[in-house]
Amino acid sequence: MMSSLDDTVDITGRVLVSGSAEGEVLFTDTALSFWGGADAVTGEIIDRHHPLSGERLTGRVLALPTSRGSCTGSGVILELILNGQGPAAIVLEHPEAIITLGVIVAEEVFGQSIPVIAVGKEVFAGLRTAKRIRISDAVAGIGSDIALTDQDEAILAGERGEAAAVAIRIVLRMAALEGATELIDITRAHIDGCIYTGPGGLAFAEKLRDLGGRVVVPTTLNAISVDHRRWHAQGVPEALGRPAADVADAYVAMGAQPTFTCAPYLLDDRPARDEQIVWAESNAVVYANSVLGARTMKYPDYLDIAIALTGRAPKAGCHLPEERAPGVRVTVPPLDGVDDSLWPLLGYLIGTVSPDAIPLVEGVAQHLPDTDALKAFGAAFATTSAAPMFHIAEVTPEAQSPDAFAALDLPTIALTHDDLQRAWRELNGADAGPVQLVSLGNPHFSATELAALAALCRGRTRHANVPLVVTCGRAEMAKAEAAGDVALLTDFGVTLVNDTCWCMVTEPIIPVDAEVIMTNSGKYAHYGPGLTGRTLRFGSLAACVEAAVTGEDRGNLPVWLG
């Protein structure tokens, strides 16, 4: 790195995407999720928990250590580049996949790009006081050192069609970024890129479809941006509903199953332990790795479909046993009388203290977390951490043995009650008082969660001015309907929405006049303020039902936290 007389810093480093650029520095040492963190239309940083909240990245050189949170960040950076609102360049502390993949797709498919460069810890720290950055003629490698099979060569040569050829070029570039020297076969995929981020994502999907793209492994689809069957009836504007449905239809046309759920691990056909898969959607990735013991990297949107079209993935990251070991030990203090609000809060907090290392969590096995608890924990963890998985001692498959990681000399972070209370305050952005909407189902509710909700609603009356809306997958809703729980929920006045999830839900499902939203999701409590412009309150499922009945949240701390 060299500083010139005009206060412009010339930098070099590992080039992830080629190019030249110069611009004012926008620096942060806090990782950012572009989905829920940056507005794809305006370039504003909308994560209200982030130090750069309110800043615009348009035309500036964005210097950040790495990404975090949602796999859909790649879609947001694609839209920003295509609509001219993106940064002039991105400077990272170390290589990352999600942001970079969005830029690679912009370059490979649309011929537009910005340079992306990783400079290392020391150089990155020195950019804190820089005013301008210049990147000159940076040239990236494209994976020429990766050993290709005859099958790979055939795909690359176009023998499986143009869509597969485009797809494997993208796969190879990401394999090089991840340090892989070969590709592996995968057995299934879950596509997160079916979310509508803007016209760029739709154009990408339709181009792959029109080029003859067909998935070659069983492929499920994530929640999309609307209820595919009912968006007209729900009053969703045509300007959103039509393109959102078109994106989904393009992926279905390529052979993907219209599962439309952000919780694919709830489907009857779920991955087995050690199965090599390719999943996107941050909460699904950490659940697959951590709870099911399957093997997937945290795949960015668009890389998911590229791999599904080829059946080939980089042999790197959590596909390898040695990359699944914990890098930090996190201990949880003794807690009495815990309820379901513990798990999203704990996941959120542990993600903040372990932003890029796989944690080994100790001190919670005695609370007997079930699959719903682990789902809530994982979703919140994946919101604040870039790590692709977690271990919970004596609970998750690879940490069930007390001696599982005994040989590792891990640094230890000891959480305190004060830490837990601080995280609770962070998730409760609104003062205690009136609530105008109760939001449940981020990630999608399971049939057991719908049953628990029905039990809490039985014999009670919903406040006339407080909608209670639940998002859930079609399959789990069918189970709840068969069990009689849907009828109970309908009697209470619950609105059940399929196919979409709260990270995409907008007006009119969110009432125009709603100012405060109550949720039991740590993920939505974090993203909601930026995505909706509303303030969020967080609490247990019982507290959410109480707010739906009374029209307010009294703000009482749970017993285990008080």
Stockholm file with secondary structure:
# STOCKHOLM 1.0

chainA/1-562         MMSSLDDTVDITGRVLVSGSAEGEVLFTDTALSFWGGADAVTGEIIDRHHPLSGERLTGRVLALPTSRGSCTGSGVILELILNGQGPAAIVLEHPEAIITLGVIVAEEVFGQSIPVIAVGKEVFAGLRTAKRIRISDAVAGIGSDIALTDQDEAILAGERGEAAAVAIRIVLRMAALEGATELIDITRAHIDGCIYTGPGGLAFAEKLRDLGGRVVVPTTLNAISVDHRRWHAQGVPEALGRPAADVADAYVAMGAQPTFTCAPYLLDDRPARDEQIVWAESNAVVYANSVLGARTMKYPDYLDIAIALTGRAPKAGCHLPEERAPGVRVTVPPLDGVDDSLWPLLGYLIGTVSPDAIPLVEGVAQHLPDTDALKAFGAAFATTSAAPMFHIAEVTPEAQSPDAFAALDLPTIALTHDDLQRAWRELNGADAGPVQLVSLGNPHFSATELAALAALCRGRTRHANVPLVVTCGRAEMAKAEAAGDVALLTDFGVTLVNDTCWCMVTEPIIPVDAEVIMTNSGKYAHYGPGLTGRTLRFGSLAACVEAAVTGEDRGNLPVWLG
#=GR chainA/1-562 SS CEECTTSEEECCCEEEECEEEEEEEEECSSCBCSTTTBCTTTCBBCCTTSTTTTCBCTTSEEEESCBCSCTTHHHHHHHHHHTTCSCSEEEESSCCSHHHHHHHHHHHHHSCCCCEEECCHHHHHHGGGCSEEEEEEECCCCSTTSBCCHHHHHHHTTTTCHHHHHHHHHHHHHHHHHTCSBEEECSCEEECTTSCCSHHHHHHHHHHHHTTCCCSSCEEECCBSSCTTTTTTTTCCHHHHHHHHHHHHHHHHTTCBCCCCSCGGGSSSCCCTTCBCEECSHHHHHHIIIIICCBCCCCCTTHHHHHHHHTEEESCGGGSGGGGSCSEEEECCCCSSCCTTHHHHHHHHHHHHSSSSCEEEESCGGGCCCHHHHHHHHHHHHHHCCCSCCEETTTSGGGCSTTTTTTCCCCEEECCHHHHHHHHHHHCCSCSEECSEEEEEEEEECHHHHHHHHHHHTTCCCCTTCCEEEEECHHHHHHHHHTTHHHHHHHHTEEEECSBCTTTCCTTTSCTTCCEEEESCHHHHHHHHHHHSCEEEECCHHHHHHHHHHSEECCCCCTTTC
#=GC SS_cons         CEECTTSEEECCCEEEECEEEEEEEEECSSCBCSTTTBCTTTCBBCCTTSTTTTCBCTTSEEEESCBCSCTTHHHHHHHHHHTTCSCSEEEESSCCSHHHHHHHHHHHHHSCCCCEEECCHHHHHHGGGCSEEEEEEECCCCSTTSBCCHHHHHHHTTTTCHHHHHHHHHHHHHHHHHTCSBEEECSCEEECTTSCCSHHHHHHHHHHHHTTCCCSSCEEECCBSSCTTTTTTTTCCHHHHHHHHHHHHHHHHTTCBCCCCSCGGGSSSCCCTTCBCEECSHHHHHHIIIIICCBCCCCCTTHHHHHHHHTEEESCGGGSGGGGSCSEEEECCCCSSCCTTHHHHHHHHHHHHSSSSCEEEESCGGGCCCHHHHHHHHHHHHHHCCCSCCEETTTSGGGCSTTTTTTCCCCEEECCHHHHHHHHHHHCCSCSEECSEEEEEEEEECHHHHHHHHHHHTTCCCCTTCCEEEEECHHHHHHHHHTTHHHHHHHHTEEEECSBCTTTCCTTTSCTTCCEEEESCHHHHHHHHHHHSCEEEECCHHHHHHHHHHSEECCCCCTTTC
//
